[in-house]
């Protein structure tokens, strides 16, 4: 009986937001595994006791990136970790978009402003400011050129907290075509979804946001699938990936570009795609068997 850890975070008294966890745990147990839901920073967990540790919803990691990546390397030295610790470290900082661009993958144009850097912001188009370590649109906002003073305060807040900022043009096609998420598991396309724009005009960077508004199933186009596969091929240690989510939007020319590449803890949206549960279960069981 393989032992599998499904790794999450501790939400405290709030309801847990990962709707996939109980479904996945039950499916693995029905498939002959012992599956435990465990919290990544629980010092009592014996990680070496598991055949496979699967990072699923460690949704507090982006504010604790150094601590989390240290845990991943420690855990990966004791047992098999999915995804691998080196991939986790690389993907936990969104400067990986520069690596993808250097590899010829079409990505949203991105500049980075580290603490101590002058607030070099666009003055001719709408743009987005967000941290290189973030999730769920936390500390993200969109600005018009005339909103520069607000954007500068946003940058100052992030820099005070040690975050490097990303500055990207606001991809206007999101307002009409949305953002598409292509999810891969066990090396194959699992399913795809589409969501509408997350960042509404005038929403403060520190306001709570709905991370996946109006989520719906999506059939990816050949062009979307091709860009997603190019992005995954450019990942260091790509052969070690168990799961991945590639978030795409349309560029000014109408062609898909990578918005984000989620390799740490992407939501699988199994509640939207219940037919994908057997494929996820089988891929995890195969990985646990080595």
C-alpha positions, 0 to 999 in steps of 0.5 A: 500500500503506497503512502502519499502525502497531499500537502496543504496549508493551515487556514486557521479558523477559516474554512479550507479553500481547497475543494479538491483535497477531499476528492483526491484523498478519497480517490487515492484511498479507493485506488489502494493507497494510504493518502494523508492530508498534511500541512507543509510546516507541521514539524511533527510530520515524518516526510520520509515515511511517505513514498510520494509527497505531492504539493497541492494547496500550500497557498501561503507559500508566496509570503514565506518563499524562503522558508517554503523552498527550504522545506521543499529541499529538505523534504525532497532529500528524504523522499520523492517530492512532486514537483521537485524542489529545484522546480519549486525554487525556480517557479516560486519567483516569477522572474522565471518569465525572463527565462521563458522569454530567453528560450523563445517562449511568447510571454507577457512583456515584463520588467522587474523593479527590485527594492531600491529601484526607481519607480520606472512606470509606463506613461502611455498605456494601462499597466499592471504592478504585482510582486514576483512572489505572489498568488491569488492576485495579492498585491496586484493592481492595474493602473492608467498612466494618470494613476502614477502616484497611486502606483508609486505608493503601491511599489513603495509598500512592496519594496518596504516588505522586500518584494521585487515588483513586476510591471506588465502592460495590461493585456486588454484581450483579457476583458473579452477573451479571458485567461485560459488555464491549461492543466497537465498531469502525468505529462499529458493535457488534463483539462482546460478552463477559462476565467474572466479578468481578475483585476477590475479598474480602481481596485486597490492592490491590497483589497481582497480579490476573486482569484478565478472569476466566472470559471468555466470549462474550455477547449484549448485551441491548437495554438494555445496547446502549442505555446503551453507545450513550449513553455513546459519544454523550457522548464529546468528538469521538465522530465520531473514534473508531475503537474503543471498549469499554463495560464495564457492570454491573447497578445495584441496580435491575437496570438496566445502568450504565457501569463504565468506558469504554475508548477508549485501549487496550482488549483486543479479545479477538479470540481469543474472537471470531475471526469479528470479525477481518475487520471490524476489518481492514476498518475499519482499512484504511478509516481508513488510506485516509482 
